[in-house]
């Protein structure tokens, strides 16, 4: 309904690439260039600075980006609210989820959500907690779901589901002969950890504080960028790793992994929905209500 040229501008501004915008919008790159030139001519401003193959927003372009994001938010709300009169929910929901959640927690909920609301399109962005929070504050997503809870004042946090992080190893790991392991023994066990910015990593660090234990005192064998990479590595080594119970359900049921208790250590947390403070997206609220109900079944 809205002017397509504004959508072209918004896509270029977010991607900072005419080529990527053309691919995402299913139009040619010359068409993208034409739409941007028409906007610049109409408003008599320069929206992008071009340096070789790179572009960046001018001050005028940054101002237009702010307005287009406000406009698109209004359009999405208008579409949802008007369709709600006929109980016919339509629209596009930009959802972001941190790695553990996007891989192991919400796929089944998303499938059921699609069955009920076929006219709502969902785009899912995957990243670690830090990246998802950044995407939310940058207006790249309408709703995020993250591991743990930070203290960003620009974000509203709502509890989703409870999780537990446990120490995991392959079956018959020689380091797991004596169980539970003590905190002192934990220092000598080779461990795999997630990358900096991971919500799981932050929660583990916080849980170790009462024991005056930091990651620098642990025997870290390797940092890996995903839970799947850690799980694959564990099957071929005598390492252990702290992982969400949601991520190892299949391996536990098939006797591939075992949980190793650590004396005195219990790591529980919540997954949280995150929204920008002061905003209320109707589609986001609808998905939050649906997902919360689905995971309580």
Secondary structure, 3 states (H helix, E strand, C coil): CCCHHHHHHHHHHHHCCHHHHHHHHCCCHHHHHHHHHHHHHHHCCCCEEEECCEEEECHHHHHHHHHHHHHHHHHHHHHHHHHHCCCCCCEEEEEEEEHHHHHHCCHHHHHHHHHHCCCEEEEEEEECHHHHHHHHHCCCCCEEEEECCCCCCCEEEEEEEEEEEEEEEECCCHHHCCCCECHHHHCCCCEEEECCCCHHHHHHHHHHHHHCCCHHHCCEEEEECCHHHHHHHHCCCCCEEEEEHHHCHHHHHCCCEEEECECCCCEEEEEEEEEECCCCCHHHHHHHHHHHHHHHC
